[in-house]
Amino acid sequence: MPEFADLNRTLVDTAYVTIGWSLLGFQRAQVRRRELGHQLEELARAVDMAVAPLRVDLNRRVDGLEDRLPDQARLAVRSLREVAKLPEQLLRAQPSHPSTES
């Protein structure tokens, strides 16, 4: 029977080691996910800063074009521009880290 006791102990130890490695792997994945989230935020800020002057220039040009349009077309362009702003406003309103605690 001592052989079965050793076998049983070996199986239990193997289970504990397997569970331990699994937990370490899961924790490492969480840390990596958070690191990637921070990197993506930094990238998004850099892109936003690079695109900001282009956005200002485009808005200035559309303003100039809008001023030359007939009234009905001007109102349509203004409405479309307002609708086009909604997705950006929604994205900017999102929290940067919705689940950093997990």
GUTIVO-330707 format. One line per field, with one value per residue: x negated, y negated, z of N, C-alpha, C, CB in turn; residue in three letters; residue number from 1. Coordinates in Angstrom, 3 decimals, decimal comma. Each point is the difference from the previous one (the first is absolute). Glycine has a CB too. Layout:
BEGIN
n.x [X_...]
n.y [Y_...]
n.z [Z_...]
ca.x [X_...]
ca.y [Y_...]
ca.z [Z_...]
c.x [X_...]
c.y [Y_...]
c.z [Z_...]
cb.x [X_...]
cb.y [Y_...]
cb.z [Z_...]
type [ALA_...]
seq [NUM_...]
//
This chain:
BEGIN
n.x [-0,786_-2,973_1,234_2,495_-1,808_-1,554_2,654_1,167_-2,531_0,033_2,963_-0,571_-2,448_1,676_2,170_-2,125_-1,294_2,766_0,723_-2,779_0,220_2,952_-0,928_-2,377_1,920_1,946_-2,245_-1,089_2,861_0,168_-2,722_0,857_2,691_-1,624_-2,041_2,299_1,358_-2,621_-0,294_2,891_-0,545_-2,511_1,577_2,250_-2,114_-1,307_2,727_0,777_-2,657_0,388_2,971_-0,509_-0,943_2,247_2,286_-0,865_0,098_2,908_1,242_-1,235_1,377_2,891_-0,067_-0,400_2,390_2,021_-0,358_1,071_2,933_2,281_0,524_-0,101_-3,112_-0,127_1,908_-1,737_-2,673_1,318_1,013_-2,847_-1,380_2,001_-0,555_-3,173_0,298_1,354_-2,728_-1,485_2,055_-0,332_-3,155_0,060_2,042_-2,226_-0,631_-2,813_1,269_3,378_-2,136_-2,577_1,619_-0,784]
n.y [1,214_-1,237_0,122_-1,679_-2,134_-0,701_-0,371_-2,112_-1,858_-0,179_-1,084_-2,353_-1,074_-0,167_-1,858_-2,093_-0,368_-0,601_-2,351_-1,452_-0,229_-1,181_-2,422_-0,761_-0,182_-1,984_-2,050_-0,153_-0,857_-2,460_-1,178_0,041_-1,631_-2,385_-0,187_-0,351_-2,357_-1,688_0,463_-1,129_-2,690_-0,608_0,399_-2,067_-2,310_0,366_-0,272_-2,655_-1,441_0,817_-1,223_-3,003_-1,019_1,767_-1,298_-2,932_0,592_1,177_-2,503_-1,968_1,532_0,031_-3,203_-0,402_1,847_-1,480_-2,762_1,399_1,347_-1,588_-0,822_2,955_0,341_-1,322_2,200_2,382_-0,965_-0,227_2,963_1,113_-1,457_1,325_2,896_-0,384_-0,541_2,986_1,463_-2,270_0,125_3,141_-0,149_-2,147_1,784_2,571_-0,344_-0,481_2,657_0,985_1,518_-2,038_2,384_2,281]
n.z [0,000_-0,725_-3,025_1,047_1,574_-2,663_-1,651_2,001_-0,145_-3,178_-0,088_2,006_-1,643_-2,657_1,331_0,981_-2,853_-1,390_1,914_-0,379_-3,053_0,159_1,741_-1,894_-2,495_1,402_0,765_-2,960_-1,108_2,043_-0,967_-3,021_0,511_1,278_-2,388_-2,101_1,658_-0,207_-3,120_-0,574_1,620_-1,747_-2,707_0,795_0,532_-2,832_-1,568_1,505_-0,905_-3,100_-0,183_1,376_-2,800_-1,463_1,761_-0,792_-3,088_0,017_1,430_-2,140_-2,375_1,258_0,526_-3,087_-0,794_1,919_-1,541_-2,790_1,216_-1,474_3,000_-0,809_0,264_2,941_1,189_-1,208_1,406_2,865_-0,109_-0,705_2,448_2,079_-1,092_0,294_3,265_0,510_-0,306_1,588_2,384_0,318_0,235_2,296_1,888_0,161_3,247_-1,563_1,319_-1,074_1,988_1,654_1,738_-2,317]
ca.x [0,786_-0,782_-0,114_1,187_-0,112_-0,935_0,669_1,025_-0,688_-0,530_1,133_0,443_-1,032_0,124_1,192_-0,315_-0,939_0,764_0,864_-0,870_-0,463_1,163_0,266_-1,067_0,241_1,158_-0,419_-0,900_0,853_0,670_-0,987_-0,287_1,183_-0,048_-1,098_0,446_1,001_-0,718_-0,678_1,014_0,397_-1,064_0,054_1,192_-0,311_-0,954_0,732_0,910_-0,790_-0,463_1,140_0,686_-0,150_0,724_1,420_0,244_-0,080_1,171_1,166_-0,107_0,332_1,431_0,678_-0,058_0,887_1,364_0,429_0,334_1,129_1,354_0,498_0,437_-1,184_-0,772_0,642_-0,242_-1,405_-0,127_0,605_-0,901_-1,191_0,384_0,151_-1,340_-0,701_0,521_-0,859_-1,208_0,383_0,274_-1,276_-0,741_0,704_-0,231_-1,112_-1,192_-0,192_1,258_-0,118_-1,387_-0,055_0,050]
ca.y [-1,214_-1,230_-0,461_-0,789_-1,249_-0,846_-0,377_-0,976_-1,240_-0,544_-0,548_-1,226_-1,021_-0,387_-0,848_-1,302_-0,694_-0,388_-1,122_-1,155_-0,543_-0,582_-1,298_-0,918_-0,350_-0,891_-1,295_-0,610_-0,469_-1,219_-1,081_-0,336_-0,691_-1,378_-0,691_-0,296_-1,069_-1,269_-0,301_-0,447_-1,358_-0,912_-0,072_-0,775_-1,415_-0,464_-0,141_-1,141_-1,230_-0,132_-0,246_-1,228_-1,096_0,343_-0,186_-1,445_-0,474_0,500_-0,764_-1,352_0,081_0,281_-1,254_-0,875_0,551_-0,129_-1,393_-0,260_0,842_-0,540_0,209_1,363_0,860_-0,372_0,660_1,440_0,239_-0,193_1,165_1,144_-0,194_0,288_1,448_0,592_-0,230_0,877_1,142_-0,467_-0,390_1,227_0,651_-0,786_0,086_1,321_0,053_0,549_1,368_0,411_1,120_0,155_0,764_1,445]
ca.z [0,000_-0,039_-1,385_-0,304_0,761_-0,749_-1,243_0,372_0,359_-1,251_-0,747_0,694_-0,249_-1,409_-0,112_0,595_-0,890_-1,195_0,386_0,251_-1,289_-0,675_0,617_-0,402_-1,403_-0,057_0,526_-0,988_-1,093_0,464_0,009_-1,397_-0,527_0,511_-0,682_-1,364_0,098_0,171_-1,259_-0,960_0,381_-0,422_-1,452_-0,351_0,268_-1,011_-1,267_0,150_-0,107_-1,377_-0,878_0,411_-0,966_-1,225_0,289_0,027_-1,384_-0,716_0,456_-0,559_-1,424_-0,138_0,365_-1,171_-1,021_0,525_-0,162_-1,405_-0,403_0,200_1,361_0,254_-0,009_1,183_1,140_-0,108_0,343_1,447_0,666_-0,191_0,832_1,388_0,118_-0,102_1,264_1,058_0,354_0,695_1,359_0,752_0,278_0,983_1,280_0,575_0,960_-0,628_0,483_0,606_0,944_0,448_1,234_-0,240]
c.x [-0,827_-0,157_1,187_-0,016_-0,938_0,640_1,051_-0,640_-0,557_1,107_0,500_-1,001_0,073_1,196_-0,274_-0,935_0,732_0,889_-0,842_-0,494_1,139_0,319_-1,055_0,175_1,150_-0,368_-0,915_0,796_0,735_-0,958_-0,287_1,161_0,003_-1,101_0,403_1,051_-0,654_-0,710_0,988_0,495_-1,038_0,005_1,189_-0,235_-0,929_0,695_0,920_-0,753_-0,477_1,139_0,684_-0,198_0,733_1,502_0,361_0,002_1,217_1,255_-0,013_0,401_1,493_0,810_0,033_0,921_1,456_0,539_0,443_1,199_1,323_0,514_0,361_-1,195_-0,862_0,572_-0,252_-1,440_-0,214_0,568_-0,909_-1,251_0,298_0,139_-1,371_-0,791_0,420_-0,900_-1,263_0,324_0,271_-1,306_-0,781_0,649_-0,222_-1,123_-1,195_-0,263_1,269_-0,150_-1,430_-0,107_-0,047_-1,324]
c.y [-1,278_-0,535_-0,873_-1,331_-0,963_-0,495_-1,072_-1,354_-0,682_-0,633_-1,302_-1,123_-0,510_-0,918_-1,393_-0,817_-0,502_-1,202_-1,251_-0,639_-0,651_-1,379_-1,031_-0,444_-0,965_-1,394_-0,721_-0,551_-1,287_-1,189_-0,452_-0,759_-1,459_-0,804_-0,382_-1,102_-1,360_-0,401_-0,503_-1,408_-1,023_-0,176_-0,846_-1,492_-0,569_-0,201_-1,203_-1,316_-0,211_-0,391_-1,337_-1,151_0,273_-0,210_-1,484_-0,557_0,446_-0,767_-1,417_-0,002_0,253_-1,234_-0,955_0,473_-0,192_-1,409_-0,304_0,802_-0,733_0,412_1,453_0,950_-0,281_0,684_1,505_0,330_-0,170_1,187_1,212_-0,128_0,292_1,502_0,675_-0,177_0,983_1,195_-0,418_-0,386_1,230_0,720_-0,747_0,056_1,339_-0,065_0,693_1,439_0,477_1,119_0,230_0,838_1,496_0,577]
c.z [0,000_-1,419_-0,373_0,738_-0,723_-1,298_0,268_0,313_-1,256_-0,829_0,626_-0,238_-1,440_-0,208_0,564_-0,903_-1,246_0,295_0,235_-1,279_-0,772_0,558_-0,375_-1,449_-0,157_0,491_-0,983_-1,181_0,397_-0,021_-1,427_-0,631_0,459_-0,685_-1,420_-0,010_0,142_-1,287_-1,047_0,326_-0,447_-1,517_-0,448_0,240_-1,063_-1,349_0,061_-0,146_-1,432_-0,944_0,312_-0,989_-1,322_0,177_-0,021_-1,425_-0,805_0,405_-0,557_-1,474_-0,219_0,398_-1,187_-1,104_0,415_-0,217_-1,429_-0,488_0,139_1,389_0,308_0,071_1,238_1,245_-0,024_0,406_1,495_0,773_-0,121_0,856_1,462_0,221_-0,020_1,297_1,094_0,303_0,752_1,437_0,861_0,359_1,079_1,376_0,691_1,031_-0,644_0,420_0,662_1,031_0,430_1,262_-0,259_-0,386]
cb.x [1,720_-1,207_-1,289_1,273_0,430_-1,942_-0,403_1,454_-0,582_-1,808_0,640_1,171_-1,482_-1,065_1,468_0,293_-1,905_-0,031_1,660_-0,688_-1,772_0,902_1,120_-1,548_-0,876_1,526_0,209_-1,840_0,281_1,521_-1,020_-1,457_1,301_0,880_-1,665_-0,491_1,588_-0,305_-1,720_0,686_1,244_-1,374_-1,104_1,452_0,290_-1,858_-0,107_1,465_-0,728_-1,775_0,322_-0,289_-2,213_-1,788_-0,001_-1,073_-2,502_-1,066_0,057_-1,839_-2,312_-0,402_-0,736_-2,337_-1,758_-0,502_-1,569_-2,386_-1,293_0,464_0,842_2,174_0,037_-0,578_1,762_1,720_-0,709_0,141_2,299_0,861_-0,830_1,182_2,261_0,020_-0,173_2,265_0,872_-0,950_0,970_2,227_-0,052_-0,759_1,706_0,782_1,616_-0,934_-2,459_1,094_1,982_-0,518_1,233_2,313]
cb.y [1,280_0,770_2,067_2,111_1,237_1,268_2,304_1,858_0,965_1,730_2,324_1,376_1,081_2,163_2,039_1,008_1,441_2,381_1,599_1,050_1,759_2,298_1,173_1,106_2,206_1,961_0,894_1,581_2,382_1,389_0,904_2,030_2,171_0,804_1,265_2,363_1,607_0,507_1,743_2,386_0,931_0,694_2,254_1,978_0,410_1,206_2,479_1,369_0,255_1,694_2,477_0,728_-0,514_1,665_2,102_-0,165_0,063_2,266_1,373_-0,542_0,853_2,457_0,282_-0,558_1,689_1,761_-0,638_-0,496_2,010_0,094_-2,317_-0,494_0,063_-2,221_-1,787_0,162_-0,783_-2,475_-0,896_0,258_-1,720_-2,214_-0,125_-0,451_-2,402_-0,697_1,177_-0,813_-2,139_0,216_0,845_-1,499_-1,566_1,088_0,047_-2,293_-0,389_-0,681_1,039_-2,197_-1,830_-0,264]
cb.z [1,170_2,033_-0,589_-0,382_2,166_0,988_-0,931_0,903_2,268_0,019_-0,688_1,765_1,727_-0,684_0,171_2,288_0,844_-0,800_1,038_2,121_-0,079_-0,417_1,887_1,635_-0,653_0,344_2,328_0,685_-0,794_1,442_2,124_-0,176_-0,003_2,206_1,393_-0,655_1,038_2,436_0,527_-0,344_1,963_1,985_-0,158_0,572_2,452_1,204_-0,376_1,507_2,391_0,480_-0,190_2,358_1,043_-0,582_1,386_2,288_0,138_-0,143_2,086_1,636_-0,451_0,471_2,389_0,582_-0,653_1,712_1,826_-0,384_0,689_-2,513_-0,080_-1,157_-2,538_-1,063_0,025_-1,849_-2,276_-0,345_-0,479_-2,328_-1,612_0,135_-1,117_-2,467_-0,622_-0,689_-2,006_-2,179_-0,891_-1,175_-2,357_-1,834_-0,898_-2,136_1,950_-0,088_0,320_-2,101_-1,045_-1,022_1,126_-0,675]
type [MET_PRO_GLU_PHE_ALA_ASP_LEU_ASN_ARG_THR_LEU_VAL_ASP_THR_ALA_TYR_VAL_THR_ILE_GLY_TRP_SER_LEU_LEU_GLY_PHE_GLN_ARG_ALA_GLN_VAL_ARG_ARG_ARG_GLU_LEU_GLY_HIS_GLN_LEU_GLU_GLU_LEU_ALA_ARG_ALA_VAL_ASP_MET_ALA_VAL_ALA_PRO_LEU_ARG_VAL_ASP_LEU_ASN_ARG_ARG_VAL_ASP_GLY_LEU_GLU_ASP_ARG_LEU_PRO_ASP_GLN_ALA_ARG_LEU_ALA_VAL_ARG_SER_LEU_ARG_GLU_VAL_ALA_LYS_LEU_PRO_GLU_GLN_LEU_LEU_ARG_ALA_GLN_PRO_SER_HIS_PRO_SER_THR_GLU_SER]
seq [1_2_3_4_5_6_7_8_9_10_11_12_13_14_15_16_17_18_19_20_21_22_23_24_25_26_27_28_29_30_31_32_33_34_35_36_37_38_39_40_41_42_43_44_45_46_47_48_49_50_51_52_53_54_55_56_57_58_59_60_61_62_63_64_65_66_67_68_69_70_71_72_73_74_75_76_77_78_79_80_81_82_83_84_85_86_87_88_89_90_91_92_93_94_95_96_97_98_99_100_101_102]
//
